[in-house]
Amino acid sequence: MTDALLEAVSGPLTVFDLARQLRVGMPQSHNHPQFWHTLPRRHGDMVRPDGGSAANDMITMGTHVGTHIDALAHVSQDGVLHGGADAGDSCLGGKYVEHGVHTIEPMIRRGILLDIPAFLGEDDLPGGFEITPDHLAQCAEKQGTPVRENDVVLVRSGWGKKFAEGAAYMGHSTGVPGVGEAGAQWLASHNIHATGADTIAYEVQHPGAPHATLPAHRVLLVESGVYIIEAMDLEEIAAAGVHEFTLMLVPLNIYGATGSPVRPLAVVSA
C-alpha cells in the first residue's frame, strides 16, 4: 500500500517490516532445506514475434527458513502434539491435518516488543544468556506495555545484528541468547497468542549445544498452543523506541505444513 492510500484508509501510519529478506546463503538452521532461487528463463531466452520477452523464477526452501512461523504441528513431546493429538495419527498422507500451518488464522492483533537489552542498559545480550520471567515482567512494566491475553509478544535480544555475519548469528560455539523454559511458562501463563524473537530458534541455546533440547518450544507449542515466530528483524522498530503496535501476519496457506515463511508488519499511528 502507498503512503497516500494508507492515510486515506485509516490516517497517517508508520509500518515496520519485521521480516528478513530471503537471499541465497543467508543463515539458517541446518535441520531445514536451504533457500535457493534461480531463473529457469531469462530475458532473451525466448523472444515473441513482437520483441517481447519474459523472465520467471523458481525457489526451493524449507518452511522454517528465513523469518517464519512454527505451526503447532512442528514439535511433539512423547509422541503427542498440542491438545493431546497423536503425532503419528495427525500425519495423514504426509500432511499434518491437525495443527498444520493451514489452521493458523491471519493475525491482526496487539503486539508488544520487549526490548531486553535496552531494559538492562546493554547494546545486546551475550551468547547463551537466558531471558527469565523477571526480565520479561520487569521490562514490560518499565516500558508501560503490560502483557495481555491474545497478544503477540516479540522479544528482542539484539542478536539480530549478527544476521549478516552468518555463522556468528547461528552461534554454535558461542551460544545464542533467548527465552528459557521458565520465561516461556511466564509468557504462556498470560494466554498470549504468539511470541517471536530475533534469533534462529527463539529460545536460549548454550555454547556447543545448539538445538540439543527445546524446552521453550515444548512449553509454548505443545503444552500451551502458542505460535512461535523466528528470525525476525527487530532492530529498526527498537531503534525507533516503538514498544506497542498492531501486528499483522499471514502464513502461506500450505495444507498440512509444520511452518511457513512470513512477512510480519508492525503498524503504528504516526
Secondary structure, DSSP 8 states (H G I E B T S, - for coil): --HHHHHHHHSSEEEEE------TT----TTS---EEEEEE-TTSSB-TTS-B--EEEEE--TTSSSEEE-TTS--BTTB-GGG-BTTTTEETTEETTT-GGG---EEEEEEEEEHHHHHT-SS--TT-EE-HHHHHHHHHHHT----TT-EEEEE-SGGGGGGGTHHHHTTTT-B-EE-HHHHHHHHHTT-SEEEESSSSSB-B-TT-TTS--HHHIIIIIIS--EEEES---HHHHHTT--EEEEEE-----TT-SEEE---EEEEE-
